[in-house]
């Protein structure tokens, strides 16, 4: 209990110490009473999760290896395999993660371990959205949520609601994402889980970024930073950087974004590295530093391609295309935008889809106005659908009046006259 309390308060080194104390006690008495084996598994799990939160993947792997050999319980093996999967997908090894989850799910069903199965389902949903199978992730996450609700495990519910929020974000349904994250916040506040609360606040802020409510986004990201006492993860540093650039604090924002890239690379966080590179490239494009934006986007593209990270490849191609447009190389820009458009058809991300059509509209506007009008019309149709899904009228107006959105809606409307 003391390890869990310290973990929830983000005191991970202290939590590791308490977990080690529990582990020694369990090892001492386990031979006489089987119930100590439960404590053994909990201590190993808490240690592994602390290493995960600190992004210390080397120590996390060592803990998992020792735990796998030490646990006598099938439930312990399920939990061990699930966290092996998390370590794998945090490193960008999605197929390896799926294999661990398949084995864990089979064992959890055999031994009737509902909590373990729910956790496996949640991790599977995470792997799916990370690897681009976004729509397929929703029913998996909903199964996990239903199981956590049935066994009354609030922490599992909160984490799964967070996963669902991320999935809806990737589908471009930001309002639905916010609804799920607000439910997660209520649970985390009840649990007094500061790190989980900071993650959800950071994610809500990111949803507001997509809705162009940048000052609201900054409010949530600053709250997330306060919750972890300024000990920023790569993701939170990235989000703060995006906000600051958007509200005019450009140099400060770029520094946060560069720090996010450095943290993610140092920790070996594959997806966070891609996210940070993409946000840095987009911020440099916004700041009209085309040469550097193009260089970062090329790094993003070459990093994303071996991982088949479609969404990040598209973001890189869009930045490169706009940099080329800015230097009047329309033909080369059209090629990059076309490649992004083709790849966008493999995703369910409406934000990516409208952005690729809007880019093609701009690229063809000087030479092929009819082609440009067609692409603007499609982009405007997607944007109108997205706007209608925003339940808050004021937030809907903020979204529709954002300069890029307003430009596309106007161009799309003109093309239909």
C-alpha positions as CSV (number, residue, x, y, z in Angstrom):
1,X,0.0,0.0,0.0
2,X,2.9,2.4,0.8
3,X,4.5,1.7,-2.6
4,X,1.2,2.3,-4.4
5,X,0.6,5.6,-2.5
6,X,4.1,6.8,-3.4
7,X,3.6,5.7,-7.0
8,X,0.3,7.6,-7.3
9,X,2.1,10.7,-5.8
10,X,4.8,10.4,-8.6
11,X,7.4,9.6,-6.0
12,X,8.8,6.7,-8.0
13,X,12.2,6.1,-6.3
14,X,10.4,6.0,-3.0
15,X,7.8,3.6,-4.4
16,X,10.6,1.4,-5.7
17,X,12.1,1.3,-2.2
18,X,8.8,0.2,-0.7
19,X,8.3,-2.4,-3.4
20,X,11.7,-3.9,-2.7
21,X,10.9,-4.1,1.0
22,X,7.6,-5.9,0.1
23,X,9.5,-8.2,-2.3
24,X,12.0,-9.3,0.4
25,X,9.2,-10.0,2.8
26,X,7.3,-12.1,0.3
27,X,10.4,-14.1,-0.6
28,X,11.0,-14.8,3.0
29,X,7.5,-16.2,3.8
30,X,6.3,-17.5,0.5
31,X,7.6,-21.0,1.1
32,X,5.3,-21.4,4.1
33,X,2.2,-19.6,2.9
34,X,1.0,-19.3,-0.7
35,X,-0.7,-16.0,-0.1
36,X,2.7,-14.3,-0.1
37,X,3.0,-15.1,-3.8
38,X,0.4,-12.5,-4.4
39,X,2.5,-9.9,-2.7
40,X,5.5,-11.0,-4.7
41,X,3.7,-10.4,-8.0
42,X,2.4,-7.0,-6.8
43,X,5.9,-5.9,-5.7
44,X,7.4,-6.9,-9.0
45,X,4.6,-5.3,-11.0
46,X,4.9,-2.0,-9.0
47,X,8.6,-2.0,-9.6
48,X,8.2,-2.5,-13.3
49,X,5.5,0.2,-13.5
50,X,7.8,2.6,-11.7
51,X,10.6,2.0,-14.2
52,X,8.0,2.5,-17.0
53,X,7.0,5.9,-15.5
54,X,10.6,6.9,-15.3
55,X,11.2,5.6,-18.9
56,X,14.0,3.5,-17.6
57,X,13.4,0.6,-20.0
58,X,16.6,-1.2,-19.2
59,X,15.7,-1.6,-15.5
60,X,12.1,-2.4,-16.5
61,X,13.3,-5.3,-18.7
62,X,15.6,-6.6,-15.9
63,X,12.6,-6.6,-13.5
64,X,10.4,-8.4,-15.9
65,X,13.0,-11.1,-16.6
66,X,13.4,-11.8,-12.9
67,X,9.7,-11.6,-12.2
68,X,8.9,-14.1,-15.1
69,X,11.2,-16.6,-13.5
70,X,10.1,-16.0,-9.9
71,X,6.3,-16.0,-10.1
72,X,4.5,-19.3,-9.3
73,X,1.0,-18.0,-10.1
74,X,-0.7,-18.0,-13.6
75,X,-2.1,-14.6,-12.7
76,X,1.4,-13.3,-12.1
77,X,2.4,-14.6,-15.5
78,X,-0.5,-12.8,-17.2
79,X,0.5,-9.5,-15.6
80,X,4.1,-10.1,-16.5
81,X,3.3,-10.8,-20.1
82,X,1.0,-7.7,-20.3
83,X,3.8,-5.4,-19.1
84,X,6.3,-7.1,-21.4
85,X,3.9,-6.0,-24.2
86,X,3.8,-2.5,-22.9
87,X,7.6,-2.3,-22.8
88,X,7.6,-3.6,-26.4
89,X,5.2,-1.1,-27.8
90,X,6.8,1.7,-25.9
91,X,9.9,0.8,-27.9
92,X,8.0,0.7,-31.1
93,X,8.0,-3.1,-31.4
94,X,4.3,-3.6,-32.1
95,X,4.4,-7.2,-33.5
96,X,6.3,-8.4,-30.5
97,X,3.8,-6.6,-28.2
98,X,0.9,-8.4,-30.0
99,X,2.6,-11.8,-29.4
100,X,2.9,-11.2,-25.7
101,X,-0.7,-10.1,-25.5
102,X,-1.9,-13.2,-27.4
103,X,-0.2,-15.4,-24.9
104,X,-1.4,-13.3,-21.9
105,X,-5.0,-13.4,-23.1
106,X,-5.0,-17.1,-23.6
107,X,-3.6,-17.7,-20.1
108,X,-6.0,-15.2,-18.5
109,X,-9.0,-17.0,-20.0
110,X,-7.7,-20.4,-18.9
111,X,-7.2,-19.3,-15.3
112,X,-10.3,-17.1,-15.2
113,X,-8.4,-13.9,-14.4
114,X,-10.8,-11.1,-15.3
115,X,-8.6,-8.2,-14.2
116,X,-5.7,-9.5,-16.1
117,X,-7.8,-10.0,-19.3
118,X,-9.1,-6.5,-19.0
119,X,-5.6,-5.1,-18.8
120,X,-4.5,-7.2,-21.8
121,X,-7.5,-5.8,-23.8
122,X,-6.6,-2.3,-22.9
123,X,-2.9,-2.8,-24.0
124,X,-4.1,-4.4,-27.2
125,X,-6.2,-1.3,-27.9
126,X,-3.1,0.8,-27.3
127,X,-1.1,-1.3,-29.8
128,X,-3.8,-1.0,-32.4
129,X,-4.1,2.8,-32.4
130,X,-0.3,3.1,-32.3
131,X,0.1,0.8,-35.3
132,X,-2.7,2.5,-37.3
133,X,-5.7,0.2,-36.7
134,X,-7.6,2.9,-35.0
135,X,-11.3,1.9,-35.7
136,X,-10.6,-1.7,-34.7
137,X,-9.2,-0.4,-31.3
138,X,-12.6,1.0,-30.2
139,X,-14.5,-2.3,-29.5
140,X,-11.4,-3.8,-27.9
141,X,-11.1,-0.8,-25.5
142,X,-14.8,-0.9,-24.8
143,X,-14.6,-4.6,-23.9
144,X,-11.8,-3.7,-21.4
145,X,-13.8,-0.9,-19.9
146,X,-16.9,-3.1,-19.5
147,X,-14.7,-5.7,-17.7
148,X,-13.1,-3.1,-15.4
149,X,-16.6,-1.8,-14.6
150,X,-17.9,-5.3,-13.8
151,X,-15.0,-6.1,-11.4
152,X,-15.2,-2.5,-10.0
153,X,-11.6,-1.5,-10.7
154,X,-11.6,2.3,-10.9
155,X,-7.9,2.7,-11.9
156,X,-8.4,0.3,-14.8
157,X,-11.5,2.2,-15.8
158,X,-9.6,5.5,-15.8
159,X,-6.7,4.2,-17.9
160,X,-9.1,2.7,-20.4
161,X,-11.1,5.9,-20.7
162,X,-7.8,7.6,-21.4
163,X,-7.1,5.1,-24.2
164,X,-10.6,5.6,-25.6
165,X,-10.0,9.4,-25.6
166,X,-6.8,8.9,-27.6
167,X,-8.6,6.7,-30.1
168,X,-11.3,9.2,-30.7
169,X,-8.7,11.9,-31.2
170,X,-7.1,9.8,-33.9
171,X,-10.5,9.5,-35.5
172,X,-10.9,13.3,-35.5
173,X,-13.7,13.2,-32.9
174,X,-12.1,15.6,-30.4
175,X,-15.3,16.4,-28.5
176,X,-16.0,12.7,-27.8
177,X,-12.4,12.4,-26.7
178,X,-12.8,15.2,-24.2
179,X,-16.0,13.6,-22.9
180,X,-14.1,10.4,-22.1
181,X,-11.1,12.3,-20.6
182,X,-13.4,14.3,-18.3
183,X,-14.8,11.0,-16.9
184,X,-11.2,9.8,-16.4
185,X,-10.3,12.9,-14.5
186,X,-13.1,12.3,-12.1
187,X,-11.8,8.8,-11.4
188,X,-8.1,9.9,-11.1
189,X,-9.1,12.7,-8.7
190,X,-10.9,10.1,-6.5
191,X,-7.8,7.9,-6.6
192,X,-5.5,10.9,-5.9
193,X,-3.4,9.6,-8.8
194,X,-1.3,12.7,-9.8
195,X,0.6,11.2,-12.8
196,X,-2.6,9.7,-14.4
197,X,-4.3,13.0,-13.8
198,X,-1.5,14.8,-15.5
199,X,-1.6,12.5,-18.5
200,X,-5.3,13.1,-19.0
201,X,-4.9,16.9,-18.6
202,X,-2.2,16.8,-21.2
203,X,-4.4,14.8,-23.5
204,X,-7.4,17.1,-23.0
205,X,-5.1,20.0,-23.8
206,X,-4.0,18.3,-27.0
207,X,-7.7,17.8,-28.1
208,X,-8.2,21.5,-27.6
209,X,-5.2,22.1,-29.8
210,X,-6.9,20.2,-32.6
211,X,-10.0,22.4,-32.0
212,X,-7.8,25.5,-32.2
213,X,-8.7,26.6,-28.6
214,X,-5.1,27.2,-27.9
215,X,-5.4,29.2,-24.6
216,X,-7.6,26.4,-23.2
217,X,-5.0,23.9,-24.3
218,X,-2.3,25.8,-22.6
219,X,-4.3,26.0,-19.4
220,X,-4.6,22.2,-19.3
221,X,-1.0,21.6,-20.1
222,X,0.2,24.0,-17.4
223,X,-2.1,22.2,-15.0
224,X,-0.5,18.9,-16.1
225,X,2.9,20.4,-15.5
226,X,2.0,21.6,-12.0
227,X,0.7,18.1,-11.1
228,X,4.1,16.6,-11.9
229,X,5.9,19.6,-10.3
230,X,7.6,20.6,-13.6
231,X,9.2,17.1,-14.2
232,X,8.1,17.1,-17.8
233,X,7.8,14.0,-20.0
234,X,8.6,14.3,-23.6
235,X,4.9,14.4,-24.5
236,X,4.0,17.2,-22.0
237,X,7.1,19.2,-23.1
238,X,5.9,18.8,-26.7
239,X,2.4,19.9,-25.9
240,X,3.5,23.0,-24.0
241,X,5.8,23.9,-27.0
242,X,2.9,23.6,-29.5
243,X,0.7,25.9,-27.3
244,X,3.3,28.5,-26.8
245,X,4.2,28.8,-30.5
246,X,0.4,29.1,-31.2
247,X,-0.1,32.0,-28.7
248,X,2.9,33.9,-30.0
249,X,5.6,32.7,-27.5
250,X,7.6,31.2,-30.4
251,X,11.2,31.0,-29.1
252,X,10.0,29.6,-25.8
253,X,7.8,27.1,-27.6
254,X,10.5,25.9,-29.9
255,X,12.8,25.3,-26.9
256,X,10.2,23.1,-25.3
257,X,9.8,21.2,-28.6
258,X,13.5,20.7,-28.9
259,X,13.6,19.4,-25.3
260,X,10.7,17.0,-26.1
261,X,12.7,15.5,-29.0
262,X,15.8,15.2,-26.8
263,X,13.9,13.5,-23.9
264,X,12.1,11.1,-26.2
265,X,15.3,10.0,-28.1
266,X,17.2,9.6,-24.8
267,X,14.5,7.4,-23.3
268,X,14.1,5.4,-26.5
269,X,10.4,6.3,-26.8
270,X,9.6,5.5,-30.4
271,X,6.1,7.0,-30.8
272,X,6.9,10.1,-28.7
273,X,10.0,10.7,-30.8
274,X,7.9,10.8,-33.9
275,X,5.3,13.0,-32.2
276,X,7.9,15.5,-31.1
277,X,9.7,15.6,-34.4
278,X,6.3,16.2,-36.2
279,X,5.3,19.0,-33.8
280,X,8.7,20.7,-34.1
281,X,8.6,20.5,-37.9
282,X,5.1,22.0,-37.9
283,X,6.1,24.8,-35.5
284,X,9.1,25.7,-37.6
285,X,6.9,25.8,-40.7
286,X,4.5,28.1,-38.8
287,X,7.5,30.3,-37.9
288,X,8.4,30.4,-41.6
289,X,11.8,28.7,-40.9
290,X,11.4,26.6,-44.1
291,X,14.9,25.2,-44.3
292,X,15.0,23.9,-40.8
293,X,11.3,22.7,-40.9
294,X,12.2,20.7,-44.1
295,X,15.3,19.2,-42.4
296,X,13.3,18.1,-39.3
297,X,10.5,16.7,-41.5
298,X,12.9,14.7,-43.5
299,X,14.3,13.2,-40.3
300,X,10.7,12.4,-39.2
301,X,10.0,10.7,-42.6
302,X,13.1,8.5,-42.5
303,X,12.4,7.6,-38.9
304,X,8.8,6.8,-39.4
305,X,9.2,4.7,-42.6
306,X,10.9,1.6,-41.0
307,X,8.1,1.6,-38.3
308,X,5.4,2.0,-41.0
309,X,4.0,4.9,-38.9
310,X,1.6,6.1,-41.5
311,X,0.3,9.1,-39.7
312,X,3.7,10.5,-39.0
313,X,4.9,9.9,-42.6
314,X,1.9,12.0,-43.8
315,X,2.7,14.8,-41.3
316,X,6.3,14.9,-42.6
317,X,5.2,14.9,-46.2
318,X,2.8,17.7,-45.6
319,X,5.5,19.9,-44.0
320,X,8.0,19.2,-46.8
321,X,5.3,20.0,-49.4
322,X,4.4,23.3,-47.7
323,X,8.1,24.2,-47.5
324,X,8.5,23.5,-51.2
325,X,5.4,25.6,-51.9
326,X,6.9,28.5,-50.0
327,X,9.9,28.4,-52.3
328,X,7.6,28.2,-55.4
329,X,8.5,24.6,-56.2
330,X,4.8,23.7,-56.9
331,X,5.5,20.5,-58.9
332,X,7.6,18.9,-56.1
333,X,5.1,20.0,-53.5
334,X,2.3,18.4,-55.4
335,X,4.2,15.1,-55.4
336,X,4.7,15.1,-51.7
337,X,1.0,16.1,-51.1
338,X,-0.2,13.4,-53.5
339,X,1.9,10.8,-51.6
340,X,0.4,12.1,-48.3
341,X,-3.1,11.8,-49.8
342,X,-2.6,8.2,-51.0
343,X,-1.3,7.2,-47.5
344,X,-4.2,9.0,-45.8
345,X,-6.6,6.6,-47.4
346,X,-5.1,3.9,-45.2
347,X,-6.1,5.8,-42.0
348,X,-9.4,6.6,-40.3
349,X,-8.0,10.0,-39.2
350,X,-10.4,12.7,-40.5
351,X,-7.9,15.5,-39.5
352,X,-5.2,14.0,-41.7
353,X,-7.7,13.5,-44.5
354,X,-8.9,17.1,-44.6
355,X,-5.4,18.4,-44.3
356,X,-4.2,16.4,-47.3
357,X,-7.1,17.6,-49.4
358,X,-6.5,21.2,-48.3
359,X,-2.8,20.9,-49.2
360,X,-3.6,19.6,-52.6
361,X,-6.2,22.4,-53.0
362,X,-3.5,25.0,-52.3
363,X,-0.9,23.3,-54.5
364,X,-3.2,23.2,-57.5
365,X,-4.8,26.6,-57.0
366,X,-2.5,28.5,-59.3
367,X,-2.3,25.9,-62.2
368,X,-5.4,23.7,-62.1
369,X,-8.2,25.6,-60.4
370,X,-10.8,22.9,-61.1
371,X,-8.7,20.2,-59.4
372,X,-8.1,22.6,-56.5
373,X,-11.8,23.3,-56.1
374,X,-12.5,19.5,-56.0
375,X,-10.0,19.0,-53.2
376,X,-11.2,22.1,-51.2
377,X,-14.7,20.8,-51.5
378,X,-13.8,17.4,-50.0
379,X,-11.8,19.0,-47.2
380,X,-14.7,21.4,-46.4
381,X,-17.1,18.5,-46.3
382,X,-15.0,16.6,-43.8
383,X,-14.5,19.8,-41.7
384,X,-18.3,20.4,-41.7
385,X,-18.9,16.9,-40.4
386,X,-16.2,17.4,-37.7
387,X,-17.8,20.7,-36.7
388,X,-21.2,19.1,-36.3
389,X,-19.8,16.5,-33.9
390,X,-18.7,19.3,-31.5
391,X,-21.4,19.6,-28.9
392,X,-20.4,22.9,-27.4
393,X,-21.6,25.8,-29.7
394,X,-18.8,28.2,-28.6
395,X,-16.1,25.6,-29.1
396,X,-17.6,24.8,-32.6
397,X,-17.4,28.5,-33.5
398,X,-13.7,28.6,-32.3
399,X,-12.9,25.6,-34.5
400,X,-14.7,27.0,-37.6
401,X,-13.2,30.5,-37.3
402,X,-9.6,29.2,-37.0
403,X,-7.7,30.8,-40.0
404,X,-6.9,27.5,-41.9
405,X,-10.3,26.0,-41.2
406,X,-12.1,29.2,-42.2
407,X,-10.0,29.4,-45.4
408,X,-10.9,25.8,-46.4
409,X,-14.6,26.2,-45.6
410,X,-14.7,29.4,-47.6
411,X,-12.9,27.8,-50.6
412,X,-15.0,24.7,-50.4
413,X,-18.2,26.8,-50.3
414,X,-17.1,28.8,-53.3
415,X,-16.3,25.6,-55.3
416,X,-19.9,24.4,-54.8
417,X,-21.5,27.6,-56.1
